Amino acid sequence: MNANAHAIDAASGDDAGIWLKILSKYRQPHSGRSVFELLVTVFPFAVFWAGAYISVFQGFWPGLILVLPAAAFLLRLFMIQHDCGHGSFFGRRRLDTWTGRVIGVLTLTPYDYWRRAHAGHHASAGNLDERGVGDITTLTVAEYYSLSWSRRLAYRLYRHPLVMFGVGPAWLFLLKQRLPFGMMGSGVMPWMSTMATNLAVAILTVLMIWAVGLIPFLLIHLPVVLIAGAAGVWLFYVQHQFEETHWSKTAEWQFPEAALHGASHYDLPPVLRWMTGNIGVHHVHHLSSRIPYYRLPEVLRDHPELGDIGRITLWQSLQCVRLVLWDERSGKLVSFRDAAKVARPPGCGLNPRTQP
């Protein structure tokens, strides 16, 4: 069987592991391109931030609209930090590490703490027995109906869009990441990373407030951080929370299959694709995380059969918000309403439609 035939079989899920070899040639970053990507992200972010400040200083309040592009470029900076965490941006550990640490001060994300948690996510994504490591909490239908009414209500609140994409990002970036929750026993590095980032953030905040004033700083930077954070959480959400995603128990779980079919291909318009660092090509990223984000389009160009695996459009992604429970019988994510049609809470014989 020739290479193309192997690729077709792999794309259909018959032999997803073959892609590990096929994609290995894309893992080498180009130093010049990496520097260019960093510059065309940092400078626009600084320019839009400064433009918003000048507008406030001049009393031209409509100029605050510039916080939107500033937030977009802060999100793109996080994508660079993300690649650094995988060692794929420069391909040099020390350079990637320090680039990620510096960017982490702007994104309020302690680099070493986040890198370890994110590595856990990549190692266990799609494994029903290892949920909760750097991912969004997802219950099965059976698990949900085994809970008390109060815990079911709590899960419903957690999965509500206003909490998931409003309160959640604020909690995550402003509060949760100030301490290495979940890694208290993982050595000293998560603590050092978190505390060093907190100190650097505090120093930078004091300097910025001294330079521009407290009110302008809050009017500009707080919305920038919260908008970028909400967009980042949304991207992470739709990259794994889609109807045809893949979950399985440890006995059946295989990394190549889970990576290729448990992450989506979020097919965004070109401008959004560039702004989000091609993170929408998430199934390829999960299968071979050492590929620099700027080389992911090469993969789809050379292997177009990958483009249809887990593909969701911008419009389709909006419908993913209602998918909240994993139905092990159908092998799909379902809504609360659909779950009520296929499950009954244990005991009592009550109709799930009457339950929270």
Phi, psi and omega in degrees: 000132182281175185297322181293321178294321176300318182296320180295317178298319181296318182296329180280354177099357181291328182208068184299334183296339181297335182292335178302321178282318181299320185276352185298333183285351181263002189279348184278118177283161176250116188304314181299318179294321180297316178298316179300314180299322180292316182294318183283002174252315182293312185295314176299322177301313180296320182294314181292323177297313180296322179297320177296320180294315180301320179298315178296317181298324180274358180078014179266083188298328176302339179295346178296349176300341180292348175294336180293306176294329176298318178295322179297319180283333173293321175300319179294325175298322178296325178295326175292317176301321178300314178295322177300321180297333178268000182069025186249355185280304174258339182077011177236119190305310183296317181293317177298317183297312183285329173296315179296321180294319180294314179298326180301334177292323180283323182272359181060032183237104179302118192298307185291324176296311181295319182300318180292317179296320182290326176297322176297321177299314181295326183283343186231003183303130179087000179265113183296336182271355182228040178284159175099000179260097177065024180229182179271128183301124180226122179264154170280166178301315181296319179296318181298314183282353174272352181279160171291163182299326182290322179286329174294320177297319178298320179293320177299318179295317179302320183273358179291138183306323181295327177279313184298318186247003178243287179294320184304306179300322178297315178298316184295307189276328182271328187240303188302318184280007175277345174225145184282064179303139178085356181228029181299332181254022184257026178093184187275336187299314177303322178294312180299316180299314183293313182293321178294319178296317178301317180296316179296320178297317180297315180296313180297320180297315179298317180295318180292320178295320177297323184281320187245345182101153185295311184296311177301321180299313181292322181294332184260303192285325180298312176298322179301312181295315184290321178292315178298319179296317179297319179295320179296317178296320178299314180299313180299323181298304187288345179283347178227340183259071176228161193303315186266025179293178186235124172227146176202162177287163183304321183298328181257348187290131175228132186305308184301316180295315181295322181292312186289325185248354179263356176236148185270164165255096182278097188277088184272160171301154186309317182296315179291327177299315180292316184295330182263014176060037178055022182295344177295337177279057195282330179294321177291319179299317181292327180285325180218083188288351178275001176282123177300146185300331182282355176257353180299322176299330176299320181298313180292328178293316183280336182227071185300340179296339177288337185295336183268351181283121178060026185285129172228141179272174178300317179294316180298327182295330179295333180278350180289342183299329183280349183272113193229347184226144178268121178265106184293335181286318180268345182068038181218158169281138182228165177276168175301320182295315180292326179296324181295339181279341187243358183222153173231140178297144181297140178075167172066329181068024180285148178286128181299340180295337181270358183267158178298000000 
